[in-house]
């Protein structure tokens, strides 16, 4: 009897540890919600509206769909101003979040459980930090996908800000520390150059919001990679190493998750 109690406690502990490491909500895991494949309607949204996904091979597409399903399962999508929450919204928001770290270990922004959607939100870092919820202005989000090469994608920028904040909240396994430090060193150099040029709204580097700058770099990386690489090749390479992907196909990385 004592052995059975010990075995039960041990198995429960292992399951809880596994769920935490893989960002499974325990009840949803026990009810197999994470093992339901992305349905046809959701797949159609990816096929019709998400170019990043359509360029993949079949193996990567399956992994991407699984991560999108996982993200949707983990989040609460709430309307702020009575806007109707649709499947299209859930899929495109989830896909945008998944895209950034797709070539790294699966990660689902576990510190942000709620996605607040409105027609017109002004995304502010202070609210991201304090409320731990991601705010999406749907009209602005949609506009970002009208073109995939104009350098404008507020969805990517918002998710990248949340991602950087998540790393600051203490998820140190999110990136390799050495790669992260290399990126931040270059980022500091480039930011200081930009400030000295007089084009920045900041007077000195200490006033720069690093999460916002990181987000702008990620947005630029996916939206205008040719321009980014031509103008800031060292910064481009550092971000490519950090995310372990390269939109231009110049650098390749093994599927090494750390």
C-alpha positions in Angstrom: 0.0 0.0 0.0 2.8 2.4 0.9 4.5 1.6 -2.4 1.3 2.4 -4.3 1.0 5.8 -2.5 4.6 6.5 -3.2 4.2 5.6 -6.9 1.1 7.7 -7.2 2.9 10.8 -5.7 5.9 10.2 -7.9 3.8 9.9 -11.1 1.9 13.0 -10.1 5.1 14.9 -9.5 6.5 13.8 -12.9 3.3 14.8 -14.7 3.2 18.2 -13.1 6.9 18.8 -13.9 6.3 17.7 -17.5 3.3 20.0 -17.9 5.2 23.0 -16.5 8.2 22.3 -18.8 6.0 22.0 -21.9 3.5 24.7 -21.0 0.5 22.3 -20.6 -2.4 23.3 -18.4 -2.9 20.2 -16.3 -6.7 19.8 -16.8 -6.5 20.5 -20.5 -3.6 18.0 -20.7 -5.6 15.3 -18.9 -8.6 15.9 -21.1 -6.4 15.5 -24.2 -7.1 19.0 -25.6 -3.5 19.4 -26.7 -3.7 16.3 -28.9 -6.6 17.5 -31.0 -5.2 18.5 -34.5 -5.9 22.0 -35.9 -9.3 21.7 -37.5 -10.0 22.4 -41.2 -11.3 25.9 -40.7 -8.2 26.9 -38.8 -5.9 25.3 -41.4 -7.7 27.2 -44.1 -6.8 30.5 -42.4 -3.1 29.5 -42.4 -3.3 28.4 -46.0 -5.0 31.5 -47.2 -3.6 34.2 -45.1 -0.2 33.4 -43.6 2.6 33.3 -46.1 5.3 32.3 -43.6 3.4 29.0 -43.2 2.6 28.4 -46.9 6.4 28.4 -47.8 7.2 25.5 -45.4 7.6 21.8 -46.2 5.0 19.4 -45.0 6.9 18.3 -41.9 7.3 21.9 -40.7 3.7 22.7 -41.5 2.6 19.9 -39.2 4.8 21.2 -36.4 3.6 24.7 -37.0 -0.1 23.7 -36.8 0.5 21.8 -33.6 2.1 24.9 -32.0 -0.7 27.1 -33.2 -3.2 24.7 -31.7 -1.3 24.6 -28.4 -1.1 28.4 -28.2 -4.9 28.8 -28.8 -5.6 26.1 -26.2 -3.5 27.9 -23.6 -4.9 31.4 -24.1 -8.1 33.2 -23.2 -9.2 35.5 -26.1 -11.4 38.4 -24.7 -13.2 41.2 -26.5 -12.7 44.7 -25.0 -15.2 46.7 -27.0 -17.7 44.1 -28.1 -15.8 43.1 -31.2 -16.7 39.5 -32.1 -13.8 37.1 -31.5 -13.4 34.9 -34.6 -11.4 31.8 -35.5 -9.5 33.9 -38.0 -8.4 36.2 -35.2 -7.3 33.3 -32.9 -5.3 31.6 -35.7 -3.5 34.7 -37.0 -2.6 35.9 -33.5 -1.3 32.5 -32.5 0.6 32.0 -35.8 2.3 35.4 -35.4 3.5 34.4 -31.9 4.6 31.0 -33.0 6.5 32.4 -36.0 9.1 34.3 -34.0 10.5 31.2 -32.2 9.4 28.5 -34.6 13.0 27.2 -35.1 13.6 27.1 -31.4 12.1 25.0 -28.6 8.3 25.4 -28.6 7.3 28.4 -26.4 3.9 29.9 -25.8 4.3 33.1 -23.7 3.2 31.4 -20.5 3.3 34.6 -18.5 0.6 36.1 -20.7 -2.6 34.0 -20.3 -5.0 36.5 -21.9 -5.3 38.1 -25.3 -7.4 41.3 -25.2 -8.8 42.2 -28.6 -10.3 45.5 -29.6 -10.8 47.6 -32.7 -8.5 50.3 -31.6 -5.9 49.5 -28.9 -2.8 51.5 -28.3 -0.2 48.9 -27.3 1.9 50.2 -24.3 4.8 48.4 -22.7 3.8 49.5 -19.2 0.5 47.7 -19.6 2.2 44.6 -20.9 4.5 44.6 -17.9 1.8 45.2 -15.3 -1.3 43.5 -16.6 0.5 40.4 -18.1 -2.0 40.4 -20.9 -1.4 41.0 -24.6 -3.5 43.7 -26.2 -4.3 43.5 -29.9 -5.9 46.2 -32.0 -7.5 44.1 -34.7 -7.8 46.8 -37.3 -4.1 47.6 -36.9 -3.1 43.9 -36.7 -4.9 43.2 -40.0 -3.3 46.2 -41.7 0.1 44.7 -40.9 -0.6 41.7 -43.1 -1.8 43.7 -46.1 1.8 43.7 -47.2 4.6 41.4 -46.0 7.5 43.5 -47.3 6.7 47.1 -46.2 8.4 46.8 -42.8 5.1 47.3 -40.9 3.7 44.5 -38.9 2.3 45.5 -35.4 1.4 41.9 -34.7 5.0 40.7 -34.9 6.1 43.8 -32.9 3.6 43.2 -30.1 4.5 39.5 -29.8 8.2 40.3 -29.8 7.8 42.8 -27.0 5.9 40.2 -25.0 8.6 37.7 -25.8 11.4 39.9 -24.6 9.5 40.8 -21.4 9.0 37.1 -20.8 12.7 36.6 -21.0 13.2 39.4 -18.5 10.6 37.9 -16.2 13.0 35.1 -15.6 12.6 32.5 -18.4 16.3 32.1 -18.8 16.1 29.0 -20.9 14.4 31.0 -23.7 17.6 31.9 -25.4 21.3 30.9 -25.2 22.7 33.4 -22.8 25.9 33.9 -24.9 23.8 34.5 -28.1 21.5 36.8 -26.2 24.5 38.9 -24.9 26.0 39.1 -28.4 22.8 40.4 -29.7 22.4 43.0 -26.9 26.0 44.2 -27.3 25.4 44.9 -31.0 22.0 46.3 -30.3 23.5 48.8 -27.8 26.1 49.9 -30.4 23.5 50.4 -33.1 21.2 52.2 -30.8 23.9 54.6 -29.6 24.8 55.3 -33.3 21.1 56.1 -34.0 20.9 58.4 -31.0 24.0 60.3 -32.1 22.5 60.8 -35.6 19.8 62.9 -34.0 17.0 60.8 -35.5 16.0 59.1 -32.3 13.4 60.3 -29.9 15.8 59.4 -27.1 18.5 61.6 -25.8 20.8 58.9 -24.4 20.9 55.1 -24.4 19.9 54.8 -20.7 16.4 56.1 -21.7 15.9 53.5 -24.5 13.2 50.9 -23.9 15.1 47.8 -24.9 12.0 45.6 -25.3 10.6 48.0 -27.8 13.9 48.2 -29.8 14.1 44.4 -29.7 10.5 44.2 -31.1 11.3 46.7 -33.9 14.3 44.7 -34.9 12.3 41.4 -35.0 9.6 43.2 -37.1 12.3 44.5 -39.5 13.9 41.1 -39.6 10.8 39.3 -40.9 9.3 42.1 -43.0 12.4 43.6 -44.7 15.2 41.1 -44.4 17.1 42.3 -47.5 17.1 45.9 -46.3 18.1 44.8 -42.8 20.9 42.6 -43.9 22.3 45.2 -46.4 22.3 48.0 -43.8 23.1 46.2 -40.6 24.7 42.8 -41.5 26.2 42.2 -38.0 22.9 43.0 -36.3 21.0 40.8 -38.8 23.3 37.9 -38.2 23.1 38.2 -34.4 19.3 38.2 -34.6 19.3 35.3 -37.0 21.4 33.3 -34.5 19.1 34.3 -31.7 16.0 33.1 -33.5 17.8 30.3 -35.3 16.2 31.2 -38.6 17.0 33.4 -41.7 14.3 34.7 -44.0 17.0 35.2 -46.7 18.2 31.6 -46.5 21.9 32.7 -46.2 22.4 30.9 -42.8 21.2 27.5 -41.8 20.9 26.1 -38.3 20.5 22.7 -36.9 17.4 21.9 -34.9 19.2 22.5 -31.7 16.9 23.6 -28.9 18.5 25.6 -26.1 
